[in-house]
Amino acid sequence: MAGRPYLYHYAAALAKSHKLCLAITRKELHTADFESSSKASAWEQFAFNADTLVLVTCVPLSSNKTYVHVLATSNGNAAAKKWAAHFMTKIKNSKMVMID
């Protein structure tokens, strides 16, 4: 019998464009070997690995500011906590830039 699911989330308004936040999110999910079960959408990315589901929502606030909300859920506390923090840190600290 599965245990109760754990949920961790982080949210922040970042000085990055909406398009850039989405690109960073897709890259980081892929790098961490998360599998996406949905096509890229305008605001969110949903992906999973063997034990964790992750949803990253990127909402444009202005041309160079985006609200990012990372949710991770798992039957294990450690996995949910790890991945929520991991993806928020990666998105915040990314040096990626968009090239026109």
MILOKE-800319 format. One record per residue: residue in three letters; residue number from 1; z, y, x of N, C-alpha, C, CB in turn. Coordinates in steps of 0.1 Angstrom, whole numbers, plus 5000, padded with zeros to 4 digits. Glycine has a CB too. Layout:
BEGIN
residuo; num; n.z; n.y; n.x; ca.z; ca.y; ca.x; c.z; c.y; c.x; cb.z; cb.y; cb.x
ALA; NUM; Z; Y; X; Z; Y; X; Z; Y; X; Z; Y; X
...
//
This chain:
BEGIN
residuo; num; n.z; n.y; n.x; ca.z; ca.y; ca.x; c.z; c.y; c.x; cb.z; cb.y; cb.x
MET; 1; 5000; 4988; 5008; 5000; 5000; 5000; 5000; 5012; 5009; 5012; 5000; 4990
ALA; 2; 4991; 5022; 5006; 4990; 5034; 5014; 5002; 5043; 5011; 4977; 5041; 5011
GLY; 3; 5006; 5050; 5021; 5017; 5060; 5020; 5012; 5073; 5013; 5023; 5063; 5034
ARG; 4; 5021; 5082; 5012; 5017; 5095; 5006; 5009; 5103; 5015; 5030; 5103; 5002
PRO; 5; 4999; 5109; 5010; 4990; 5117; 5020; 4997; 5130; 5024; 4977; 5121; 5012
TYR; 6; 4995; 5133; 5037; 5000; 5145; 5043; 4989; 5156; 5043; 5005; 5143; 5057
LEU; 7; 4992; 5168; 5041; 4982; 5179; 5041; 4987; 5190; 5050; 4980; 5184; 5026
TYR; 8; 4979; 5194; 5059; 4982; 5206; 5067; 4970; 5216; 5066; 4984; 5202; 5082
HIS; 9; 4973; 5229; 5067; 4963; 5238; 5066; 4966; 5251; 5074; 4960; 5242; 5051
TYR; 10; 4956; 5257; 5079; 4957; 5270; 5086; 4946; 5279; 5080; 4955; 5267; 5102
ALA; 11; 4950; 5292; 5080; 4940; 5302; 5075; 4941; 5314; 5084; 4943; 5305; 5060
ALA; 12; 4930; 5321; 5086; 4930; 5333; 5093; 4917; 5341; 5090; 4931; 5331; 5108
ALA; 13; 4918; 5354; 5092; 4906; 5363; 5091; 4902; 5365; 5106; 4909; 5377; 5084
LEU; 14; 4890; 5361; 5109; 4885; 5362; 5123; 4874; 5372; 5124; 4880; 5348; 5127
ALA; 15; 4873; 5378; 5136; 4863; 5388; 5139; 4850; 5381; 5144; 4868; 5398; 5150
LYS; 16; 4845; 5373; 5135; 4832; 5366; 5137; 4824; 5366; 5125; 4835; 5351; 5142
SER; 17; 4811; 5366; 5126; 4802; 5366; 5114; 4804; 5352; 5107; 4788; 5368; 5118
HIS; 18; 4800; 5353; 5094; 4800; 5341; 5086; 4791; 5330; 5091; 4796; 5344; 5071
LYS; 19; 4779; 5334; 5095; 4770; 5324; 5100; 4775; 5318; 5113; 4756; 5331; 5103
LEU; 20; 4781; 5326; 5122; 4787; 5320; 5134; 4798; 5311; 5131; 4792; 5332; 5143
CYS; 21; 4807; 5314; 5122; 4818; 5305; 5119; 4813; 5292; 5114; 4827; 5312; 5108
LEU; 22; 4803; 5292; 5105; 4797; 5279; 5100; 4791; 5271; 5112; 4787; 5282; 5090
ALA; 23; 4784; 5278; 5121; 4778; 5271; 5132; 4789; 5265; 5141; 4769; 5280; 5140
ILE; 24; 4800; 5272; 5144; 4810; 5267; 5152; 4817; 5255; 5145; 4821; 5278; 5155
THR; 25; 4819; 5256; 5132; 4825; 5245; 5125; 4817; 5232; 5126; 4827; 5249; 5110
ARG; 26; 4804; 5234; 5123; 4795; 5222; 5124; 4796; 5215; 5138; 4781; 5226; 5120
LYS; 27; 4795; 5224; 5148; 4795; 5219; 5162; 4808; 5212; 5165; 4793; 5230; 5172
GLU; 28; 4819; 5218; 5161; 4832; 5212; 5164; 4835; 5199; 5157; 4844; 5222; 5162
LEU; 29; 4831; 5198; 5144; 4832; 5186; 5136; 4824; 5175; 5143; 4828; 5188; 5122
HIS; 30; 4812; 5178; 5147; 4803; 5168; 5154; 4809; 5164; 5167; 4789; 5174; 5156
THR; 31; 4814; 5173; 5175; 4820; 5170; 5188; 4832; 5161; 5187; 4824; 5183; 5195
ALA; 32; 4839; 5162; 5176; 4851; 5154; 5174; 4848; 5141; 5167; 4862; 5162; 5166
ASP; 33; 4835; 5138; 5165; 4830; 5126; 5159; 4834; 5124; 5145; 4836; 5114; 5167
PHE; 34; 4835; 5135; 5137; 4837; 5135; 5123; 4824; 5133; 5116; 4845; 5148; 5118
GLU; 35; 4823; 5126; 5106; 4811; 5123; 5098; 4811; 5132; 5086; 4810; 5108; 5094
SER; 36; 4800; 5139; 5084; 4798; 5147; 5072; 4792; 5139; 5061; 4790; 5160; 5076
SER; 37; 4798; 5141; 5049; 4793; 5133; 5038; 4786; 5143; 5028; 4804; 5126; 5030
SER; 38; 4784; 5155; 5032; 4777; 5165; 5024; 4768; 5173; 5033; 4787; 5174; 5016
LYS; 39; 4758; 5179; 5027; 4749; 5188; 5034; 4757; 5201; 5037; 4736; 5191; 5026
ALA; 40; 4752; 5208; 5047; 4759; 5221; 5050; 4757; 5230; 5038; 4752; 5227; 5063
SER; 41; 4767; 5237; 5035; 4767; 5246; 5023; 4769; 5260; 5027; 4776; 5242; 5012
ALA; 42; 4769; 5269; 5018; 4771; 5283; 5021; 4785; 5287; 5026; 4768; 5291; 5009
TRP; 43; 4795; 5279; 5022; 4809; 5283; 5025; 4817; 5272; 5032; 4816; 5288; 5014
GLU; 44; 4814; 5260; 5029; 4824; 5249; 5033; 4817; 5237; 5040; 4832; 5244; 5022
GLN; 45; 4824; 5231; 5048; 4820; 5219; 5055; 4831; 5208; 5052; 4818; 5221; 5071
PHE; 46; 4827; 5196; 5048; 4836; 5185; 5045; 4832; 5174; 5054; 4835; 5181; 5030
ALA; 47; 4842; 5168; 5061; 4839; 5157; 5070; 4851; 5148; 5071; 4835; 5162; 5084
PHE; 48; 4849; 5136; 5077; 4860; 5127; 5078; 4858; 5118; 5090; 4861; 5118; 5066
ASN; 49; 4869; 5112; 5095; 4868; 5102; 5105; 4876; 5090; 5099; 4875; 5106; 5119
ALA; 50; 4880; 5080; 5108; 4887; 5068; 5103; 4899; 5071; 5095; 4890; 5059; 5114
ASP; 51; 4907; 5081; 5097; 4919; 5083; 5090; 4922; 5097; 5085; 4930; 5080; 5100
THR; 52; 4912; 5106; 5086; 4915; 5120; 5082; 4903; 5126; 5075; 4918; 5129; 5095
LEU; 53; 4906; 5134; 5065; 4896; 5142; 5058; 4898; 5156; 5061; 4896; 5140; 5042
VAL; 54; 4887; 5164; 5064; 4888; 5178; 5068; 4879; 5186; 5060; 4885; 5180; 5083
LEU; 55; 4884; 5197; 5055; 4876; 5207; 5048; 4878; 5220; 5054; 4880; 5208; 5032
VAL; 56; 4867; 5226; 5059; 4867; 5240; 5065; 4859; 5249; 5056; 4862; 5240; 5080
THR; 57; 4866; 5259; 5051; 4859; 5269; 5043; 4858; 5282; 5050; 4867; 5271; 5029
CYS; 58; 4846; 5288; 5050; 4844; 5301; 5057; 4839; 5311; 5047; 4834; 5299; 5069
VAL; 59; 4846; 5321; 5044; 4843; 5331; 5034; 4840; 5345; 5041; 4854; 5333; 5023
PRO; 60; 4828; 5350; 5039; 4825; 5363; 5045; 4833; 5374; 5039; 4810; 5366; 5044
LEU; 61; 4839; 5382; 5048; 4846; 5394; 5043; 4838; 5407; 5046; 4860; 5395; 5050
SER; 62; 4831; 5406; 5057; 4821; 5417; 5060; 4811; 5411; 5070; 4829; 5430; 5067
SER; 63; 4802; 5420; 5075; 4792; 5414; 5084; 4798; 5408; 5097; 4782; 5425; 5087
ASN; 64; 4809; 5412; 5101; 4815; 5407; 5113; 4829; 5402; 5112; 4814; 5417; 5124
LYS; 65; 4833; 5398; 5100; 4847; 5393; 5097; 4846; 5382; 5087; 4856; 5404; 5093
THR; 66; 4853; 5371; 5090; 4852; 5359; 5081; 4866; 5353; 5079; 4842; 5348; 5086
TYR; 67; 4869; 5350; 5067; 4882; 5343; 5064; 4879; 5328; 5065; 4887; 5346; 5049
VAL; 68; 4887; 5321; 5074; 4885; 5307; 5077; 4898; 5299; 5072; 4882; 5304; 5092
HIS; 69; 4896; 5289; 5064; 4907; 5281; 5060; 4904; 5266; 5063; 4909; 5282; 5044
VAL; 70; 4912; 5260; 5071; 4911; 5246; 5075; 4921; 5238; 5069; 4912; 5245; 5091
LEU; 71; 4917; 5227; 5062; 4926; 5218; 5055; 4923; 5204; 5061; 4925; 5217; 5040
ALA; 72; 4934; 5196; 5064; 4932; 5183; 5069; 4943; 5174; 5062; 4934; 5182; 5084
THR; 73; 4938; 5163; 5057; 4947; 5154; 5050; 4945; 5140; 5055; 4945; 5154; 5034
SER; 74; 4957; 5132; 5055; 4956; 5119; 5060; 4969; 5111; 5055; 4956; 5119; 5076
ASN; 75; 4969; 5098; 5056; 4980; 5090; 5052; 4991; 5091; 5063; 4977; 5076; 5049
GLY; 76; 4987; 5096; 5075; 4996; 5097; 5086; 4999; 5112; 5089; 4991; 5090; 5098
ASN; 77; 5011; 5115; 5091; 5015; 5129; 5094; 5008; 5135; 5106; 5030; 5130; 5095
ALA; 78; 5009; 5127; 5117; 5004; 5131; 5130; 4989; 5135; 5130; 5006; 5121; 5141
ALA; 79; 4981; 5126; 5123; 4966; 5129; 5123; 4963; 5142; 5115; 4959; 5117; 5116
ALA; 80; 4969; 5144; 5104; 4966; 5156; 5096; 4970; 5168; 5103; 4973; 5155; 5082
LYS; 81; 4982; 5168; 5109; 4987; 5179; 5117; 4978; 5182; 5129; 5001; 5176; 5121
LYS; 82; 4974; 5172; 5136; 4966; 5173; 5148; 4953; 5180; 5145; 4964; 5160; 5155
TRP; 83; 4945; 5174; 5135; 4932; 5179; 5132; 4931; 5193; 5126; 4925; 5169; 5123
ALA; 84; 4941; 5196; 5117; 4941; 5210; 5112; 4943; 5220; 5123; 4952; 5211; 5101
ALA; 85; 4952; 5218; 5132; 4954; 5227; 5143; 4943; 5227; 5152; 4967; 5223; 5150
HIS; 86; 4937; 5215; 5155; 4926; 5214; 5165; 4914; 5222; 5160; 4922; 5199; 5166
PHE; 87; 4910; 5221; 5148; 4898; 5228; 5143; 4900; 5243; 5142; 4893; 5222; 5130
MET; 88; 4912; 5247; 5138; 4914; 5261; 5137; 4914; 5268; 5151; 4928; 5264; 5130
THR; 89; 4921; 5261; 5160; 4921; 5266; 5174; 4907; 5267; 5180; 4929; 5257; 5183
LYS; 90; 4899; 5256; 5178; 4885; 5256; 5183; 4877; 5267; 5177; 4879; 5242; 5180
ILE; 91; 4878; 5269; 5164; 4870; 5280; 5157; 4875; 5294; 5162; 4872; 5279; 5142
LYS; 92; 4888; 5296; 5163; 4893; 5309; 5168; 4889; 5312; 5182; 4908; 5309; 5167
ASN; 93; 4890; 5302; 5191; 4888; 5305; 5205; 4873; 5302; 5210; 4897; 5296; 5213
SER; 94; 4864; 5299; 5201; 4851; 5296; 5205; 4844; 5308; 5211; 4842; 5290; 5193
LYS; 95; 4836; 5305; 5222; 4829; 5316; 5229; 4814; 5316; 5224; 4830; 5315; 5244
MET; 96; 4811; 5307; 5214; 4797; 5306; 5210; 4792; 5319; 5204; 4796; 5295; 5199
VAL; 97; 4780; 5322; 5206; 4773; 5334; 5201; 4760; 5330; 5194; 4771; 5345; 5212
MET; 98; 4756; 5338; 5184; 4744; 5335; 5177; 4733; 5342; 5185; 4744; 5340; 5162
ILE; 99; 4721; 5335; 5187; 4710; 5341; 5194; 4699; 5343; 5183; 4705; 5333; 5206
ASP; 100; 4694; 5355; 5182; 4683; 5358; 5172; 4670; 5353; 5177; 4683; 5372; 5169
//
